[in-house]
Amino acid sequence: MGENGNTNFFTKHIVLNTIGLLTILPLAPLINRFIPPIIIGYWNIDLLVSIIIAFLVVRLLLWLFRPLVIPAFILVAAVIVYNTFSDGYNLRNMLMDYKNLVEKSWDVRDNKEKNLYLIKPDLFDTGVEKAVKGLKSKINPKDSIVRNFSVKHSIEYFDDYHPKYGPTVRYLSLFKYINNNFKYVDDPNRDEYFASPRETIQDGLGGDCDDHTILMISCMKAIGAKCRMVLTVNHVYPELYCGDKKSFTLFQEAITHLFSTENFTGLYYREENGDYWINLDYTARHPGGPYVDNKAYAVVEF
């Protein structure tokens, strides 16, 4: 009886410790949703910190009242399963978080060979000045349809990450919806038509590069973002203001994390006097996608 008792105790001890370790796996990314990004050098380690916190919580639970680890594991697993069927934080999100356990930030020093240039506007010519005035006249973030559209789709994606990244996820969600659904349509031959953001929304998000730029800037401004438009020889596109180096680093982490499935090779941006801007072109599958044309003839902030 003594040996059997010792064997049963030892077996139970191993089982409970194993369940405790398994509890850490889903618990750590759940904790990670509610702690801010932690960046040391060029490495974000917040999920690593979350794993340590989860480990300490489970160890404390095992120390105070060992049998509670079983219902704790069931509860955490049930949350993941429930969210899988309710569009909340699910198993796919958890795996993505672990995949991005430690992401290297994209920095200016890492991208010197990626054709990133500072914007140096040339003198306006008549055609450019006319285009700028036409484009500016169509920006309208206060239109009720534009505002309602922007709010609706700013919460379409990444809402579970709002406690972690704050308002940034609203901008990224809105970008994702617009660029996933925008359809390129040419203007009439020998004619340039600038559609208002209301028109582009009502037309099912169809239009050309200037219509996309007007829509993106109007929508981003409608939820509090700062943007600008950049004109090149035969193209125009929007850029999003990310703030200073510290704020930009947080943007980098959010983008590399939330758009990790887009298979990008770098984050394209411009830095001017300590201010950072990222590309929001319709050709980009993620914020900060490659530029179609790096040379700017005009830059207009909003």
Long-range contacts (C-beta under 8 A, 24 or more apart in sequence): 16-62, 16-66, 16-67, 16-69, 16-70, 17-62, 19-69, 19-70, 19-73, 20-58, 20-59, 20-61, 20-62, 20-69, 20-73, 21-58, 22-73, 23-54, 23-58, 23-69, 23-72, 23-73, 23-76, 24-51, 24-54, 24-55, 24-58, 25-94, 26-76, 26-77, 26-79, 26-80, 26-94, 27-54, 27-57, 27-58, 27-76, 28-53, 28-54, 29-89, 29-93, 29-94, 29-97, 29-98, 30-76, 30-79, 30-89, 32-97, 32-164, 33-89, 33-160, 33-161, 33-163, 33-164, 34-163, 34-164, 35-164, 36-164, 37-164, 37-165, 37-250, 37-253, 37-254, 39-105, 39-249, 39-250, 39-253, 42-104, 42-105, 42-107, 43-102, 43-103, 43-104, 43-105, 44-102, 44-103, 44-105, 44-253, 45-102, 46-164, 47-97, 47-98, 47-100, 47-101, 47-102, 48-101, 48-102, 88-160, 89-160, 93-160, 96-257, 96-260, 96-261, 97-257, 99-260, 100-256, 100-257, 100-260, 103-253, 103-256, 103-257, 103-260, 105-249, 105-252, 105-253, 105-256, 106-252, 106-256, 106-266, 106-267, 106-288, 108-271, 110-266, 111-266, 111-267, 111-268, 114-266, 114-268, 115-291, 115-294, 116-268, 116-269, 116-270, 116-294, 117-270, 117-294, 117-295, 118-270, 118-271, 118-272, 119-230, 119-270, 119-272, 119-296, 119-299, 120-296, 121-296, 121-297, 121-298, 121-299, 122-297, 124-297, 124-298, 128-231, 128-297, 128-298, 131-192, 131-210, 131-231, 131-236, 131-298, 132-231, 132-298, 132-300, 134-192, 134-194, 135-194, 135-210, 135-213, 135-214, 135-229, 135-236, 135-300, 136-300, 137-194, 138-194, 138-195, 138-196, 138-197, 138-214, 138-218, 139-197, 139-214, 139-217, 139-218, 139-221, 139-302, 140-196, 140-197, 140-198, 140-218, 141-197, 141-217, 141-218, 141-219, 141-220, 141-221, 141-222, 142-222, 143-196, 143-197, 143-198, 143-218, 145-198, 145-201, 145-202, 146-197, 146-198, 146-201, 146-218, 146-219, 146-222, 147-222, 149-201, 149-219, 150-174, 150-218, 150-219, 150-220, 150-222, 150-223, 151-222, 151-223, 153-177, 153-178, 153-219, 154-223, 157-258, 158-258, 161-254, 161-257, 161-258, 165-250, 165-253, 165-254, 167-223, 167-224, 168-250, 168-251, 168-254, 169-254, 169-258, 170-223, 171-220, 171-223, 171-225, 171-240, 171-287, 172-254, 172-255, 172-258, 172-259, 172-287, 174-219, 174-220, 174-223, 175-216, 175-220, 175-240, 175-280, 175-287, 176-259, 178-205, 178-212, 178-215, 178-216, 178-219, 179-280, 179-282, 179-284, 179-285, 181-205, 182-206, 182-207, 182-212, 182-215, 182-282, 183-207, 184-208, 184-209, 184-282, 209-235, 209-236, 209-237, 209-281, 209-282, 210-236, 212-237, 212-238, 212-281, 212-282, 213-237, 213-238, 216-280, 216-282, 217-302, 220-280, 221-302, 226-301, 226-302, 227-280, 227-301, 227-302, 228-277, 228-299, 228-300, 228-301, 228-302, 229-299, 229-300, 229-302, 230-296, 230-298, 230-299, 231-296, 231-297, 231-298, 231-299, 231-300, 232-292, 232-293, 232-295, 232-296, 232-297, 233-293, 233-295, 233-297, 234-293, 235-292, 235-293, 237-279, 237-280, 237-281, 237-282, 237-283, 237-291, 237-292, 238-280, 238-281, 239-270, 239-277, 239-278, 239-279, 239-280, 240-277, 240-278, 240-280, 240-287, 241-275, 241-276, 241-277, 242-269, 242-276, 242-277, 242-278, 243-275, 243-276, 244-274, 244-275, 244-276, 245-274, 245-276, 247-276, 248-276, 251-276, 251-278, 251-287, 255-286, 255-287, 255-288, 259-285, 259-286, 259-287, 262-286, 264-288, 264-289
